[in-house]
Amino acid sequence: MTMLKEGGVVFSSNGNILIAQIKGEIDHHNAGAVRRKIDLRMMSEMPAEVILDLSGVSFMDSSGLGLILGRYAKGKELGIAVNVSNPTPAATKILDLAGMERLVKTVGNEKNGA
């Protein structure tokens, strides 16, 4: 497993899975930078799956939803599965309100026992 930290995102690879652990707030001030970092890694590594680990997210608004939906669409375009893991209560509330479970699967969610 390799790890690399890029402001607000810690990347690790486990086989053909790219894990992007997002730290801090996902709002209109930083969503664009986080999106660009994830997109660059997705396109350079071309993994089979990208997991957006939300365990370090302290706040998320609609910009976070856009970030996740955009990575889902980009992944679909590139043939890469995009899933979410370990959403904090703040992230879970927004994901649930938006009905995101219809599109993006939550995997390895230790906080909710899944």
C-alpha positions in Angstrom: 0.0 0.0 0.0 1.4 3.4 -1.0 0.3 6.7 0.5 0.6 10.3 -0.7 -0.8 13.4 0.9 -2.0 16.3 -1.3 -3.6 19.2 0.6 -7.0 18.0 1.9 -6.7 14.5 0.4 -4.6 11.6 1.4 -4.2 9.0 -1.4 -3.4 5.4 -1.0 -3.4 2.5 -3.4 -4.2 -1.1 -2.5 -3.9 -3.3 -5.6 -6.1 -1.9 -8.2 -8.1 0.3 -5.8 -7.3 4.0 -5.3 -8.4 5.4 -1.9 -8.9 9.2 -1.6 -9.3 10.1 2.1 -10.8 13.6 2.1 -9.9 15.7 5.2 -11.7 18.7 6.6 -14.5 20.6 5.0 -16.0 20.1 1.5 -17.5 23.4 0.5 -17.4 25.8 -2.4 -14.0 27.1 -1.2 -12.1 23.8 -1.6 -14.2 21.4 -3.6 -12.6 22.4 -6.9 -9.1 21.7 -5.7 -10.0 18.4 -4.2 -11.8 17.5 -7.4 -8.8 18.3 -9.6 -6.5 16.2 -7.3 -8.8 13.2 -7.4 -9.3 13.5 -11.2 -5.6 13.7 -11.9 -4.9 10.5 -9.8 -7.9 8.7 -11.4 -6.6 9.4 -14.9 -3.0 8.7 -14.2 -3.5 5.4 -12.3 -6.7 4.2 -14.0 -7.6 1.9 -11.1 -10.6 -0.5 -11.2 -12.2 1.3 -8.3 -11.9 4.7 -6.5 -13.1 4.9 -2.9 -13.8 8.3 -1.6 -13.2 7.9 2.2 -15.2 10.5 4.0 -14.1 9.6 7.5 -12.1 12.8 7.9 -14.9 15.2 6.6 -16.0 17.7 9.3 -18.5 19.6 7.1 -20.1 19.0 3.7 -22.6 21.0 1.8 -24.0 20.7 -1.8 -20.4 21.2 -3.1 -19.5 17.9 -1.6 -22.4 16.2 -3.4 -21.2 17.8 -6.6 -17.7 16.5 -5.9 -19.0 12.9 -5.4 -21.4 13.0 -8.3 -18.8 14.4 -10.6 -16.3 11.7 -9.6 -19.0 9.1 -10.2 -19.7 10.5 -13.7 -15.9 10.7 -14.5 -15.4 7.1 -13.3 -18.3 5.9 -15.4 -16.7 7.6 -18.4 -13.4 6.0 -17.7 -14.7 2.6 -16.7 -13.8 3.1 -13.0 -16.2 2.2 -10.2 -16.5 5.1 -7.7 -17.8 4.4 -4.1 -17.9 6.2 -0.8 -16.7 4.8 2.5 -17.0 5.8 6.2 -19.1 9.0 5.9 -19.1 11.0 9.1 -22.6 12.0 10.5 -22.2 15.4 8.8 -21.6 13.8 5.4 -24.2 11.1 6.0 -26.9 13.6 6.6 -26.3 15.4 3.2 -25.9 12.1 1.3 -29.2 10.8 2.8 -31.1 14.0 2.0 -29.9 13.8 -1.6 -30.7 10.1 -2.0 -27.2 9.4 -3.1 -27.5 5.7 -2.2 -29.3 5.2 -5.5 -26.2 6.0 -7.4 -23.1 5.7 -5.2 -22.6 2.7 -3.0 -21.2 3.0 0.5 -18.5 0.4 1.2 -16.5 -0.6 4.3 -18.5 1.6 6.6 -17.1 0.6 10.0 -19.0 3.5 11.7 -22.4 2.0 10.8 -21.3 -1.6 11.1 -21.7 -2.3 7.3 
